[in-house]
Amino acid sequence: DAHVGVTHNAHEIYDSYDAVVLSTGATVARDLKIAGRELRGVHFAMEFLTAATRSLLDSNLQDGRALSAAGKNVIVIGGGDTGTDCIGTSLRLGCKSLVNFELLDQPPGKRDGDNNPWPQWPRIFRVDYGHGEATAKYGKDPRVFNVLTKRFIGDEHGNLRALVTVQVKWVRGQAPGQWSMEEVPGSEREWPCELVLIAMGFLGPEQLLAKQLGVDVDARSNFKADHGRFSTSLRRVFAAGDCRRGQSLVVWAINEGRGCAKAVDEFLAGPKSYN
């Protein structure tokens, strides 16, 4: 197995090929650095999802490599597609209870024509597959809105046993689009849990390859390359997908993979001749 940047220096690859494509994804997860983060039972979402998928494909969940949710009170912190996948996977692995924390307000049931007019993407309350399955099992939607996690609580053996939250409210500022978060006094609550999955999004790609090759990155730490050209600041090196545009959907990965392949083909073929 090769881990470029670790088992093989990136320059070995660069010196051995006529073109190199960086398509590493955006795998640096946003962490929740609060008291108790080190407790056993607190995991990034992708740790949980990747281990479950590998165990399922390799042994039909018989090898013990999946992070067990069986019989546990599970809390998913954060939403989006990753949070939904954590909900669905926890259900399939036999969790005892399931709650999904969202920091923001619950979206409205229909589009707000004044603050969210067409053709903007409609910011409305949506039910994804994980939410629907949890509702069918437990009788209610698993999401709890306006919740801020303050600390994790462990037992005497270093295992997670609970977490503490407060309710928050969002206050509109004077400038357009400006909001500030305020904690609601007296709203502290303790939630029992043995497994917490942090699904708070991604910050960008791992920086090891960019540092070894000397490739420029943008303000969000993504590998800097224009869409359509895909060439980085280092000749013969191209970038595509989440590592270039930021964490996104698989349809964009497909689009960028095809576009980057075309750009590399044109680079290797050299200038076209119309004689």
C-alpha positions in Angstrom: 0.0 0.0 0.0 1.3 3.5 -0.9 0.5 6.6 1.1 1.9 9.4 -1.1 3.4 12.0 1.2 4.2 9.4 3.9 5.5 6.2 2.4 6.5 8.0 -0.8 7.6 11.6 -1.1 5.4 13.5 -3.6 8.4 14.5 -5.6 9.0 10.8 -6.4 5.7 10.7 -8.2 6.3 14.1 -9.8 9.7 13.1 -11.1 8.3 9.8 -12.5 5.3 11.0 -14.5 4.6 13.6 -17.2 1.5 14.8 -15.4 0.1 14.4 -11.8 -3.5 14.9 -10.7 -4.3 15.8 -7.1 -7.7 14.5 -6.2 -7.4 13.8 -2.5 -10.8 15.1 -1.4 -11.4 17.5 1.5 -10.9 15.2 4.5 -9.8 17.6 7.3 -12.9 17.5 9.5 -14.1 20.5 11.6 -13.5 19.5 15.2 -15.4 20.3 18.4 -12.7 21.3 20.8 -14.5 21.3 24.1 -13.9 19.6 27.5 -14.1 15.8 27.3 -13.2 15.6 23.6 -10.6 12.9 24.4 -13.2 10.5 25.9 -13.7 7.1 24.3 -17.0 7.3 22.3 -16.5 10.7 20.7 -15.7 10.3 17.0 -15.6 12.1 13.7 -18.4 11.1 11.5 -16.1 9.8 8.8 -14.3 7.5 11.3 -17.6 5.9 12.0 -19.0 5.7 8.5 -15.7 4.4 7.0 -15.2 1.7 9.6 -18.8 0.6 9.2 -18.6 0.4 5.4 -15.3 -1.5 5.4 -16.6 -4.0 8.0 -19.8 -4.5 6.1 -18.0 -5.1 2.7 -15.2 -7.2 4.2 -17.1 -9.4 6.6 -20.8 -8.5 6.7 -20.0 -6.7 10.0 -18.5 -9.8 11.6 -14.9 -8.7 12.0 -15.6 -6.3 14.9 -13.9 -3.4 13.1 -17.1 -1.2 13.0 -17.6 1.4 15.8 -20.5 -0.2 17.5 -23.7 1.7 18.0 -25.6 -1.4 19.2 -27.7 -0.6 22.3 -26.1 2.8 22.7 -27.6 6.3 23.0 -26.2 8.1 19.9 -26.0 11.8 19.3 -25.0 13.2 15.9 -23.7 16.8 16.1 -24.2 18.6 12.8 -26.4 18.0 9.8 -26.0 17.8 6.0 -25.4 14.7 4.0 -22.8 13.3 6.4 -25.0 13.8 9.4 -27.9 12.0 7.7 -25.6 9.1 6.8 -24.6 8.9 10.5 -28.3 8.7 11.5 -29.1 6.0 9.0 -26.0 3.9 9.8 -26.6 4.2 13.5 -30.1 2.9 13.0 -28.9 -0.1 11.0 -26.3 -0.9 13.6 -29.0 -1.1 16.3 -28.7 2.0 18.4 -30.9 2.4 21.4 -31.8 6.1 20.9 -30.8 8.8 18.4 -30.7 12.6 18.5 -29.3 15.0 15.9 -28.2 18.5 17.1 -28.5 21.5 14.8 -27.0 24.8 15.8 -29.2 26.9 13.6 -32.9 27.7 13.7 -35.3 25.1 12.2 -36.0 26.2 8.6 -39.5 27.2 7.6 -41.8 24.7 5.8 -41.9 26.8 2.7 -39.8 29.4 1.0 -39.6 32.9 2.5 -40.2 35.1 -0.5 -38.7 38.2 1.0 -35.4 36.8 2.5 -35.0 33.7 0.2 -36.5 34.6 -3.2 -36.3 32.6 -6.3 -33.9 31.7 -8.0 -31.9 31.2 -4.7 -31.7 27.7 -3.4 -34.9 27.3 -1.2 -33.8 27.2 2.5 -36.7 25.0 3.8 -37.2 22.2 6.2 -36.3 18.9 4.4 -36.7 15.3 5.5 -33.9 13.1 4.2 -33.8 9.3 4.3 -32.1 9.1 7.8 -34.6 11.5 9.3 -37.5 9.5 7.8 -36.2 6.2 9.1 -35.6 7.6 12.6 -39.1 9.0 12.6 -40.5 5.7 11.6 -38.6 3.9 14.4 -38.9 6.4 17.3 -42.1 8.3 16.4 -40.5 11.7 15.9 -37.9 13.5 13.9 -34.4 13.1 15.5 -33.4 16.7 15.0 -33.2 19.3 17.8 -32.5 22.8 16.7 -30.7 25.8 18.3 -28.5 23.5 20.4 -24.9 24.2 21.3 -22.8 21.5 22.9 -20.7 22.7 25.8 -18.8 19.7 27.2 -18.6 15.9 27.2 -18.9 13.9 30.5 -17.1 10.7 31.1 -17.1 7.9 33.6 -14.3 6.8 35.8 -12.9 4.7 33.0 -12.6 7.4 30.4 -15.8 6.4 28.5 -18.3 8.9 27.3 -21.6 8.8 29.4 -23.2 12.2 28.6 -22.9 15.6 27.2 -24.1 19.1 28.2 -25.8 21.6 26.0 -27.5 25.0 26.1 -30.2 26.5 23.9 -29.1 29.4 21.7 -31.0 32.1 19.8 -29.9 34.0 16.7 -30.2 37.8 16.8 -30.2 39.8 13.7 -27.5 42.5 13.5 -27.7 46.0 11.9 -25.8 45.1 8.8 -27.6 43.0 6.1 -27.1 39.3 6.6 -25.4 39.8 10.0 -26.4 37.5 12.8 -25.0 36.8 16.3 -25.6 33.8 18.5 -26.6 34.2 22.2 -26.9 31.5 24.8 -30.3 31.2 26.5 -29.8 31.6 30.3 -31.0 28.6 32.4 -31.2 26.3 29.4 -28.4 23.9 30.3 -29.3 20.3 29.8 -27.5 16.9 30.2 -28.1 14.3 27.6 -27.1 10.6 28.2 -25.0 9.1 25.4 -22.3 6.5 24.8 -21.5 7.5 21.2 -21.2 11.0 19.7 -20.5 11.5 16.0 -19.2 14.9 15.0 -20.5 15.9 11.5 -19.7 19.6 11.4 -18.3 19.8 7.9 -14.8 19.8 6.5 -12.1 22.5 6.4 -10.3 21.4 3.3 -7.7 18.8 2.1 -4.7 17.5 3.9 -1.8 19.9 3.3 1.1 17.4 3.2 1.1 17.1 -0.6 0.8 20.8 -1.2 3.7 21.4 1.2 6.0 18.8 -0.4 5.3 19.9 -3.9 5.1 23.6 -3.1 1.6 24.0 -4.7 -0.2 27.2 -3.9 -3.4 27.0 -1.8 -6.3 29.4 -1.6 -7.8 31.3 1.4 -9.7 28.2 2.4 -6.6 25.9 2.1 -7.8 24.2 -1.1 -5.3 23.4 -3.8 -5.4 26.5 -6.0 -6.5 25.8 -9.6 -9.0 27.4 -11.9 -12.1 25.4 -12.9 -11.8 24.4 -16.6 -8.0 24.5 -16.6 -7.3 22.6 -13.4 -3.6 23.4 -13.5 -1.9 24.4 -10.2 0.9 26.7 -9.6 3.4 23.9 -10.3 3.7 22.9 -14.0 2.5 19.4 -14.8 0.4 19.2 -11.6 -3.4 19.4 -11.8 -6.1 19.4 -9.1 -9.7 18.4 -9.2 -12.7 17.6 -7.0 -13.1 18.5 -3.3 -9.4 19.3 -2.8 -9.8 22.1 -5.4 -13.3 23.4 -4.9 -14.0 22.5 -1.3 -16.2 19.8 0.2 -19.1 19.2 -2.2 -21.3 16.6 -3.9 -20.3 13.5 -5.9 -21.8 15.0 -9.1 -19.2 17.8 -8.9 -16.4 15.2 -8.4 -17.6 13.5 -11.6 -17.7 16.8 -13.5 -14.3 17.9 -12.3 -12.7 14.4 -12.9 -13.9 14.5 -16.5 -12.9 18.1 -17.0 -9.4 17.5 -15.5 -8.9 14.5 -17.7 -9.6 16.6 -20.7 -7.2 19.3 -19.5 -4.4 16.8 -18.9 -5.0 15.2 -22.3 -4.7 18.6 -24.0 -1.5 19.3 -22.0 0.1 16.1 -22.9 -0.9 16.4 -26.6 0.7 19.8 -26.8 -0.5 22.8 -28.9 -2.9 21.9 -31.7 -1.9 22.2 -35.3 -4.4 23.3 -37.8 -2.1 23.0 -40.9 
